[in-house]
Amino acid sequence: MNKSNLTPPASKDGTDPLLEQLRKVCRTNRERNVLRLLRTESGLLTHELGEKFGCKSNNQHNVTKDLNPRLIKVGWVITKYYAGKRYKSWRWYLEPVTQALVNPIREDLRATILKHIEAANDE
């Protein structure tokens, strides 16, 4: 799955307005770190994210589980897709919600996205 052109690039002066906007919904340094890594190195494998993040894979899963509802409300989501054999490894991406919904994402993530989009519309 080629995801190289999903997000707009950083500006010419080196700042990344999208990253700065998304970091506003983060509550912890862990959330900010995962977000930054996925913004700058889209498609990392779980073990690569763990090495760069400095923790075991279940920590990234927990961080994104907590962060995604807030990201969804601003139109973005952290997704992961099987990288080869099922249950072996995952590739992680930061992508627009609209793109995630047309991709073969996990049903539990699809339900989370729809739930939080509906909640955001009710606000």
Secondary structure, DSSP 8 states (H G I E B T S, - for coil): ---TTSS----TTS--HHHHHHHTT--SHHHHHHHHHHHHSTTEEHHHHHHHHTS-HHHHHHHHHHHHHHHHHTTEEEEEEE-SSTTT-EEEEEEEHHHHHHS---HHHHHHHHHHHHHHHH-
